[in-house]
Amino acid sequence: MTINDVLNDKGADEGQCIVHPKEKERLQALHDYDILDTDPEKEFDDLTRLASEICDAPISRINLIDQTRQWSKSIFGMPAKSIEIPRNLSACQYTIQSKEFMEVPDLKEDFRFKSMPYVTRDPWLRYYLGAPLLTPEGYAIGALCILDYKPRNLSDRKKRQLQILASEVMSRFELRKQNSELQKMSRHKTQLMKILSHDMRSPLNGIIGMSSVLNEELETEEELEMMTIIQQSAIQLNRMIDEVLQYSLIESTGFSLTRKKVDLAEIIDDVKKLYKPSALNKNIELTFTVEDLNSGIYLDGDKFDQIVGNLVSNALKFTANGGKVDVRLKEERRENEVDLILRVKDSGRGIPDEKLENMFENNMQSEGGTQGEKGTGLGLSIIKHFVDLHRGKIDVSSEVGVGTVFTVTVPSSKG
């Protein structure tokens, strides 16, 4: 439908709502952007200001045409109280009938607008130019328009510049829509990961617990060896599930710290119990040393547990049979702060210099351990994220064929 068609339409009488030929689809396209009734935003206010400056017009607006109303995402040069008006009073409802500009040189001389309240009284508008806001499917959901207090005509060059700004408005609407859809997908993915991890970890924790009990009742070396394999496989799978879930949360919603008073000795004891079977399976000497820790340390205990556990898991994975893994935790006191120093040292195969620089980046291609142990390749990036949340730092030194030392420094207030 062209502007001339609209002018000749019997519904175009003064003060009437003009319905688009595909009004249902057009309204659905508008609502899909989820932009109606949102707060003012600088990025759109900048565009209306720029439209006024380019066209040398006192007023510009981004108007969206809903079923019964016109709502403005941005207004330049008019009071904010005019953000919403009935659709039958809108000039932009005519603009959306076409993919072309609609220019009204003198509103007072146009039968559609000459009796409109914004023409017959304050603000006494006389000029209108609207560029339709077109979706990729071709639906006009509104218009970027300029208004003036005096009759005029705008040059073709200025009209083209206004159309570019209208396209920019739609590009930003599209970006918001795509970001919103991605966020919804991310939330759904995170929820699914939580459900899956819970449903998978429940039976795994049962296997781990029962295998520990059965270990004490088995007698032959062959039975003990088989039960150890079952236990280690369950622990390894449990760790992988944790890493995938944590990585999913980091990528989607992120993590926040929950600082509270923690018992570091208890955390170390839990890690020791969890990884003792892995060390025994590879005949690795796994030692833990905790030096004079303050009983009133405040940090996120769950995340610190993950830091220690992932580093110990990595050390065991890359240390050959008969090797050593040494874990030490101490504190360095300052005025009102305590730095926790965690050091995990192994006698494993070491890390080449070319891999040290990027080792904390997401690495989905995980290397197998000395006995072919598998992992997600996400452990170190998760550790780095949790250390950063604590505003700490992590250092690594390594020598191929000799071993690797990870040192984590985490600041914490003391009680």
Secondary structure, 3 states (H helix, E strand, C coil): CCHHHHHHCHHHCCCCCCCCCCHHHHHHHHHHCCCCCCCCCHHHHHHHHHHHHHHCCCEEEEEEECCCEEEEEEEECCCHHHHEEEHHHCCHHHHCCCCCCEEECCHHHCCCCCCCHHHHCCCCCCEEEEEEEECCCCCEEEEEEEEECCCCCCCHHHHHHHHHHHHHHHHHHHHHHHHHHHHHHHHHHHHHHHHHHHHHHHHHHHHHHHHHHHHCCCCCHHHHHHHHHHHHHHHHHHHHHHHHHHHHHHHHCCCCCCCEEECHHHHHHHHHHHHHHHHHHCCCEEEEEECCCCCCEEECHHHHHHHHHHHHHHHHHCCCCCCEEEEEEEEEECCCEEEEEEEEEECCCCCCHHHHCCCCCCCCCCCCCCCCCCCCCCHHHHHHHHHHHCCCEEEEEEECCCEEEEEEEEEEEEC
